[in-house]
Amino acid sequence: MTKVVCGNPDIANAIVNIGFQTLGDSRISNLKKMRLAGVRAQLLLLRIPLISQIEAVIKYADLSLNSELLVIQKLSACAIKNNTIHKIILMVELGDLREGLMPSDLEETIQQVLELEGIELKGIGTNLACFGGIQPDEEKMQYLSLLATNIEKKFNLKLDIISGGNSANYNWFISTKNIGRINNLRLGESIFLGCEPIHRKPIPGLFTDAFTLIAEVIESKLKPSAPYGKIGQNAFGETLSFQNQGQMRRGILGIGLQDVLVSGLKPRMDIQLLGASSDHTIVDAKQINLNVGNQLKFDLNYTALLSVMTSPYVIKRKEKILEYK
């Protein structure tokens, strides 16, 4: 899934070159970017299609996740108009309370979907751990497998895709003795950041430092550790409190909340992030002698990577892409 890297074609091609055949993104603009760049993959729209973007969905997405019959009907009409077939995966709600049909509504919806022209039902899927933090487990995966089997029997069809979830399924996948009908996972964080999203533990054999944020020091001075004067709200409506630790070597970096979710950064040297405004990040340099112009390196968590890849103010530079065969 390429949404965390905004459909970057270089990264997309690197993924395709190691064997992945389907790339997914939640933004039509990213799918369009990859399509126009000639990325050779089936493109999946991860987010339920916007009715206002139906024509673009048909044009740039081969496959989409769906949970609203009205949307599927619109996709059908547009697919017929364009003399094409659009493939869909029906999402089922299993407790995380993001997208998905309630299981009790699934069969009736499938009955109506099968009557639509221009639409091919490829499978069913679910999403967990994204909104409510509900973990994929044996019980939920077995239930999704059972739903798939029952649907096939009732409607006399074959579902090609049973999508059990995302990178949060890693712990279930490596521990289960029976994956059941699950034959598809939508992976992003586990591949790009080399960790599983439930406890953020590294996955053996993967890199956790594939992405590096580099920020430049624009000020380095000895200052008090606590602001002084009458305290009110800061620029973001927060009223903060500070512990007075005496004089401190404070550094300011030329990057801020308009560029990256600063709380998702982890410095690769022994400094402490104190906070940030729109364009500045303040650090406690501790025992390190920071000089103006120094470049500091940071690791990023998933939300920080998503924000920095989205920001137009951060230069994206490819240092090296290793090819594994």
C-alpha angles and dihedrals in degrees: 000000000000102000094103089058094041094243093297104189095215091054092041091054091048089055093048091048092061092053112276112138101186127053122190132200135170094220125072089208089061093048089050090050092054093043093051091046089059098246105173103223142101106264121222125195105220098192124067104268117260111235088225089060100044095117091050090048091056091046101046107021124069092188136017140189113241141182104159120081092204090057092049090051089053090049089051094052092048093046090052090049090053094042093239141113121242118203122217141190115209111223119220125205112236102168111293090095100222118109124342147095116265106253090242090062096046102091095046091049092049090051090057094042092054089058092058122097120222092031127100118193104219099174150299131275145173138214125219139172095023103096111006096025091237107162125230108244142166094273096052094044092048089050092052089049090051091050090053093050093047092049092051092051095046097047099029094234139122120241110210096191129048102175110197098188141272142302089310087074091070097097091047092047097052094044103041120099092202124033090190112198095338108123102152137057125178103226127192118127094039091057101038099040100025096232140098115249100226098068099359092237117160117259113231113253096018130103120244094191103056089122126050128185113209118198127182125228109239098173134021119179143145105251140154114284093227128050114246132214132047109336124222135148120317125226091285098050094259127134106209133192125211134199115231108235097163123245117358137188099240123192128194121209124206094239132080148164092301087064107035144357093261094197088065094060125101116194118227091217132053101276131116127232108228100181144290146240127202096289106010136065118197121211138184103232091199107186096346118105102225117196128197107265095030114135117223123201126219138186116224135216121219098273092045091050091049092051096045093048089050095049114096089204096067117082112228112212129181110219100174138336115203117214118216123195 
